[in-house]
Amino acid sequence: MGRDISFTHPTSMTVERWHRMLDDAAERRDLPRLYRENLFEAADDMLRSGIIDPLEHFDLLELAESAYSHEIEEQIVRHRYFLRSGSYVLVRDGAALGYLSGTAFNWKPPGERLNASHIDARVTHTDIGLELLNRSEESIGRIDGKRCITPTGEYELVEVSRMIQGKELRTIDDPDLYRAALDAIQLAKEEGDAQSHAKLSARASVSIFMPCPTCDDSFSKREDCAECGGLGFVRETPERFRWRS
């Protein structure tokens, strides 16, 4: 393929090195967005340097996007609940018995959690999914949707906060506030305001509530909905949980 190399920019990137980045499963799994951005930037760098032509550049971007999309789909299926930016309490019979912040886990409620040098376990991706591994790399539990399953029993994972764009947002636990959030989301959608719709949807996802899985908060269906009693939303539970991007 002919390339215009009349003016190039020096770079240490090569096609072989780019493909090694593409095959970096750990980076793709742990930091998928950064993984894609780095591949895009490296491909752009090679195009500017004349190492690849526009068609080859297009093919590399397609490979990067495909790998990223596949990883996101896999994480949704295998690790539906888990967000490193979120903090969760482990609840059983109404009592908070553990705390999970990012990958750090303690058998203590939030107000009593210990410092980083005294954590009881870390969330780790393994062949069977997300496991809590102690300092001896022994599994003391695993994550399944909104449950933490341990030898001593099952616990519900309740999100209490999440970092979004550098801000820690507390979980919405007031039904009136959640109803107002859903109405604002619907208005943004009707007005075609995609930016506000995405921002409001992300904020509303940090909540103990979720849109009703039966009527899906449809105005024409929710009035007679037995699941939500006309509210259009319900308390999120492990049984009702569904992925919210």
Salt bridges, closest charged atoms under 4 A:
ASP30 OD1 - ARG29 NE 2.98
ASP30 OD1 - ARG84 NH2 3.44
ASP44 OD1 - HIS57 NE2 2.59
ASP45 OD1 - ARG48 NH2 3.65
GLU56 OE1 - ARG3 NH2 2.89
GLU65 OE2 - ARG36 NH1 3.25
GLU71 OE1 - ARG28 NE 3.77
GLU154 OE1 - ARG147 NE 3.27
GLU156 OE2 - ARG235 NH1 3.61
GLU159 OE2 - ARG162 NE 2.77
ASP183 OD1 - ARG179 NH2 2.94
ASP216 OD1 - ARG242 NH2 3.37
ASP217 OD2 - ARG179 NH2 2.96
ASP217 OD1 - ARG222 NH1 2.95
GLU227 OE2 - ARG240 NH2 2.95
GLU236 OE1 - LYS146 NZ 3.26
GLU236 OE2 - ARG244 NH2 3.32
GLU239 OE2 - ARG147 NH2 2.71
